Amino acid sequence: MKFIEQNAWQFLSVKLPVLGAFLLLVLIPGLQWAVDFKLIPVEYHAYVTGGVMVFLSWLGKKWYQPNLHQPLGFVAVTAGHSNSDPGAVNGKIKESELVTNFRNAVAFYLREAGIATKTDGTSTRNDPLSSALKLIKGSSVAVEFHMNAAASKQANGIETIALPRDKKLAKDLSAAVATALGSRLRGEDGWIDQSKSARGSLAYINAGGLIVELGFISNEAELAAFQARYWIAAKAVAKVLIEYEKGA
């Protein structure tokens, strides 16, 4: 989870304690001192104190707090590769198109639940990696979807590549997909440490995101299961992210 990159003084939770301390330590004793030394006549004491209270009440109503109830961030869901880079292919089936559909489905369920969500494109648009990387900044969590491929047609399973700090979330995401598609988990209960990944260092992971591999496009059975049930898997992934957001 990322910190808000904003000035703390814009929040009432910071301003009000400071104002309270000022009233208790400076203003109220100052008024009493003025009365004690007859700088303010006793008969006007109530008027002055009341006037100060009315002014402070008016000032409080004038203060505007637009960001007080807004989410601390948003969920970024992105699709691997791009419209100009198909990724892995199986005949005419392109990885980039499969994961774009999956991204759209996850975003649909997140927004339906009231979760602020940003994507690297809408409908069939799948922007390049540079656009996905920009979305990570300011997000509370960022997830990108890919599909694996291997020379062996039997290779199968679900995995999420992430840094050790995101191990639990990675396992939860992989388990959600694997259960929905009837697949097995790869790595450590679905988590692959980037340092142990065959792909080496990945820009998306280094920027703070997670990469979910939704199965093997090269495995006919796993590909068929994905195509038939990807909406169910997307709903399961969205549920994990919603629970993460509520607990973040």
Secondary structure as the mmCIF struct_conf table of DSSP 4:
data_model
#
loop_
_struct_conf.conf_type_id
_struct_conf.id
_struct_conf.beg_label_comp_id
_struct_conf.beg_label_asym_id
_struct_conf.beg_label_seq_id
_struct_conf.end_label_comp_id
_struct_conf.end_label_asym_id
_struct_conf.end_label_seq_id
HELX_LH_PP_P HELX_LH_PP_P1 LYS A 2 ILE A 4
BEND BEND1 GLN A 6 GLN A 6
HELX_RH_3T_P HELX_RH_3T_P1 ALA A 8 GLN A 10
BEND BEND2 PHE A 11 PHE A 11
HELX_RH_AL_P HELX_RH_AL_P1 LEU A 12 PHE A 22
HELX_RH_PI_P HELX_RH_PI_P1 LEU A 23 LEU A 27
HELX_RH_AL_P HELX_RH_AL_P2 ILE A 28 ASP A 36
TURN_TY1_P TURN_TY1_P1 PHE A 37 LYS A 38
BEND BEND3 LEU A 39 ILE A 40
HELX_RH_AL_P HELX_RH_AL_P3 VAL A 42 LYS A 62
TURN_TY1_P TURN_TY1_P2 PRO A 66 HIS A 69
BEND BEND4 GLN A 70 GLN A 70
BEND BEND5 LEU A 72 LEU A 72
STRN STRN1 VAL A 75 ALA A 79
BEND BEND6 GLY A 80 HIS A 81
STRN STRN2 SER A 82 SER A 82
TURN_TY1_P TURN_TY1_P3 ASN A 83 SER A 84
STRN STRN3 ASP A 85 ASP A 85
BEND BEND7 ALA A 88 ALA A 88
STRN STRN4 VAL A 89 ASN A 90
TURN_TY1_P TURN_TY1_P4 GLY A 91 LYS A 92
STRN STRN5 ILE A 93 LYS A 94
HELX_RH_AL_P HELX_RH_AL_P4 GLU A 95 GLU A 112
TURN_TY1_P TURN_TY1_P5 ALA A 113 GLY A 114
STRN STRN6 THR A 117 THR A 119
BEND BEND8 ASP A 120 ASP A 120
BEND BEND9 THR A 122 THR A 122
TURN_TY1_P TURN_TY1_P6 SER A 123 THR A 124
HELX_RH_AL_P HELX_RH_AL_P5 LEU A 129 ILE A 136
TURN_TY1_P TURN_TY1_P7 LYS A 137 GLY A 138
BEND BEND10 SER A 140 SER A 140
STRN STRN7 VAL A 141 ASN A 148
BEND BEND11 ALA A 151 SER A 152
TURN_TY1_P TURN_TY1_P8 LYS A 153 GLN A 154
STRN STRN8 ILE A 158 ILE A 158
STRN STRN9 GLU A 159 ALA A 162
HELX_RH_3T_P HELX_RH_3T_P2 PRO A 164 ASP A 166
HELX_RH_AL_P HELX_RH_AL_P6 LYS A 167 LEU A 181
TURN_TY1_P TURN_TY1_P9 GLY A 182 GLY A 182
HELX_LH_PP_P HELX_LH_PP_P2 ARG A 184 ARG A 184
STRN STRN10 LEU A 185 LEU A 185
HELX_LH_PP_P HELX_LH_PP_P3 ARG A 186 ARG A 186
TURN_TY1_P TURN_TY1_P10 GLY A 187 GLY A 187
STRN STRN11 GLU A 188 GLU A 188
TURN_TY1_P TURN_TY1_P11 ASP A 189 GLY A 190
STRN STRN12 TRP A 191 ASP A 193
HELX_RH_3T_P HELX_RH_3T_P3 GLN A 194 LYS A 196
TURN_TY1_P TURN_TY1_P12 ALA A 198 ARG A 199
HELX_RH_AL_P HELX_RH_AL_P7 ALA A 203 ASN A 206
TURN_TY1_P TURN_TY1_P13 ALA A 207 GLY A 208
STRN STRN13 LEU A 210 PHE A 216
TURN_TY1_P TURN_TY1_P14 ILE A 217 SER A 218
HELX_RH_AL_P HELX_RH_AL_P8 GLU A 220 GLY A 247
#
